[in-house]
Amino acid sequence: MRRSPLVWLALGLACLGLLLPLPAGALGLGVANPGGPESGMVASEGLFREALRASREGRFDAALPLWDAVLDQAPEDAAAWSNRGNVLLAMGDAPGAIAAQGRSIALAPNQTDPHLNRGTAEEALGLWQDAAADYLWILERDPLDASALYNLGNVEGSLGHWDAARRHFEAAAEARPDFAMARSSAALAAFQLGQGDQAEMELRRLIRRHPLFADARAGLTAVLWQRGGRGEAESHWAAAFGLDPRYRQDEWLRQIRRWPPDAVEALGQFLALGR
């Protein structure tokens, strides 16, 4: 049995570690549809859908054996290999995820999602150049791929290249106008580059459009604190913390969300006052 377009469980944005409560249009754990001329042999529709459902619902311990069962039936199903790789990454096995995405790429060399997913796993291991190569492979074929642009911005930021990171974040936001996380990241990169006015303006604009967007609220807290606006910073922090308490965690901000260091430091100073 063959399916209509190939199902890829695409992550993007170094996204598995970033299951944030984002507004509509921000990146998250997404699913497309199966099939396609490059997917090879395919398993039963019901089994494939069951594996997808478990993955979507975050039941990764259940999803992994289901993807194994799919691949027992159809070892050349490229989509299943990619989806299995995403589940492995969610379970903390980044090397296994990279290997699974490599199998998917070998079976479907023209598909972009396995490259995006492999890049995400490479980022988890700090393999910045490998991740950048996967994102650039995508951008050579589609210069307006917002997910690849955003993830490449994360790579540049992780390398300390905040000017380049900002350009990629802004390009991602231009390519996908409702990409709120890209706009927030571009604003925070501007803050890192000493452009506090620009950062504040963009974060305020984001909050007007997405008042429940925790990243923009927390980011504006840091910017306002550094610029002397303690009272308003406290108001935005109350909203941000209520939406997502992880913004209190320094390590999460640095390693998972990957804020620029100046923003992390400013927010840390603000939070230290309340201890």
N, C-alpha and C positions, 0 to 999 in steps of 0.2 A: 504494500500500500504506500502511496506517495501523498505528501501533504502539499498545500499551497504555500505561501512563502515561509522560509526557514525560521524556526523559533530560536531566538538567541536571548539568553537572560543577561542583558547588557548592564554593566555597572556604571562605568564612567566616573569622573570626578574624584578618583580614589574613593569610590562611593561606598563600598561596604562598611568602612569604618565611619561613614558619615550618614547614617540613617537618621537624619535630622527631621524634625517636624517642619518641613519647608512649605512655603506657599506654592500654589499651582504653578507649574512651569519649571520649578527647580529640579535638579537632577536627583534621582533616587534609584531604587532597585526596579528596573523596568523589564518588561517581557514583550518581545515581538512574536511573530507567528511562524510555524514550521515549514519545512519542505524545501523547494528550490532545486534547481538542476545540479547543484554541487553537494547536496547533503548526503548522497550515497544511499545505501540501504537504510530503511527506517523501520522502527518498531511499531507495535500496535498503537493506534491513536489513543486508546484509553490509558495505557500505561504511560505514554509520553505526557498526556494531560495531567495524570496523577502526580508525576514527578514535578511538573511545572507548578501545580497547585501547592505542593509541599514547600517548594523553593520560595514561591511568592509569600507564603504565610510564615516564613522564617523557621520552619520545622526541618532544619538542616540534617539532624540525625536520621530523620525519616526519608529525606530527599535523596541522600547519597546512595543508599542501597537501591532506591528506585531508579536512579540514573544508571547504576551498575546493571540493573536488570534490562533497561533499555539497550545498553551497549552489548549485553549478552546476545540480544536478539539482532542488533544491527550495529556491529563494531565499526562501520564506516559512516555512521550518522554524525556529521560534523557538528550540528547544533547540540546534540546530546553531549559531546565531548566538551564543548564550550560551557554549557550549562553545568556540567559536572565540575568543571574547573572553578566556576563561580561559587558553587557550594563549598568546595574545598577551601577557597579563600575565606569564606564566611566562617569556616571552622578553624581557621588559623594555620592552614597548611599552604603557605604561599608557594613553596617549591613544587608541591603537587599540582597547584593551580596552574603554574607556568607550564608544566609538562602537559597538562590536559589541553590548555589553549594551543600549545604547539601542535598537538595531534589534530585539533580542529583546523588550524591554519594549513597543515599539510593536506587535509582532505578538502578544504574549501579555500584555496589560496586567494580568491578575489573578494572574500567577505571581510568587511572592516571590523565587525564587532569582536571577533576573537583577538584582534590586535589591540583594541581598546581594553578588553578584559585582561589580556596578558600584561599590558602596561600597568594596569591597576595593581596586579600582583607583584610586578617588578618594583613598583613604588613601595609596596609594603616591606620589601627587603632592602630598600635604599639603593636599588640598582637604577640610578637616575638616567644614565646614558642609554641603557637598554630600554627603559620606559620611553624616553624621548624618541628613540628610533622607531618604536611602534607607533607613537602619535604622529610623527613626521610621515611615516608610511601612509597613514590615513589622509593627512593634510595634502600630500602630493596628489592624491586622487580627488579630494574634496576639500579645498581650502576653507570652506565655510562650515566644516563639521564642528559644531559648538562644543561637543564633549571632548574631542581631541584638543581643541584650542584651550579649553579650561584646564584639562589635565596637564597639558604642556606648561601652562602657567604655574601650576602647582610644582612641577619639576624645577622650573627656573627659580621659584621662590625657595625651594628646599636647597638649592645651590647658592642662595644669597643674591641672585640676579633679579632684584625687585623691579627694576625698570622694565626688563624683558617680561617678567611675570605680569606686570600691570598691562602691558600691551596685549598679551595673550588673553587676559581676563576681559579686557575691553572688546577685543575682537570676538570673543565668545558671546558677550552680551549683544554685540551688534548682529551677530549671526542668528541669535535667538533672543529677541527683545524681552521675553518674559523670564529670562534666566536670572533670577534674583541673586543666587549665590555668586554668579560671576560678577555682578555689579557690586555686591558687598566686598568680594575679594579685591576688585580693582580699587575700591575706596580705601581699603586697609593697606594695599600696596602704596597708594598715594601718601597715606599717613607715614608709612615707613620711609618714604622718600622726602619727608619734611614738608609735604603739601597738606597741612592740616585743614586749611580753608576748603580745599577741593574735597577732601575726605568727608568733612562734616556736611557739606552741601549734598553730596551724593547719598550719604546715609540717611539724611533727613528726607530726601526725595523717595528713597526706598521705603522708609517707614510710612510715609503718606500713602504709598501704593499698597504696601503689605504690612499693616500694623501688627500682625501676629508673627512677624519674621524675627526670630530670636537673634540671629546672627547680626542683623543690622542694629537691633536694640543694644546688644552687648558691645558691638563695635563703636556705636555712638557714645556709649558710656565711657569707653576708654579715651576716645577723642576729646570729649567734653572735659573729662577729668584732667587730661594733660593741658588743656587750654583754659583751665580755671573755672569751669562751669559745674561745680560740685553738686549744687542743688538739682539741676536738671539731670545730671548724670545719675543721681540716686533714683529719680523717677524712671528713667529708661532701664536701669538695672533691675528694679523691682519687676518690670514687665519681662525682661529677658530671662531672669532666674525663674519666674513663674512658668515661662514657656519651655525652658530647657535648662535644668540645673547643672548640666555638664559644663557650662561656661564658667563655673567656679573652679574647674580643675585645670591647673596650669599644664600638666602633662598632656591632657586631652587636647587643649588648645594648640600646643606646640606640635605634637606627634600625629594627631588624627585630623583635627580641623586645619591645622597648619597655618595659624595666624602668623603674621610677621612679628619678629621679636619685640619691636617697640610697642605694638598694640598689646601684646601679652604682658609686657612690663607695666604699661600704664594701667591696665585693668587690675593687675596684681597689687599695685600701689593703692588703687581705689578700694579694693577688697580688704586690704590690710587695716584700713581705718575702722572697719566694723568688727575686728577681732578683739 
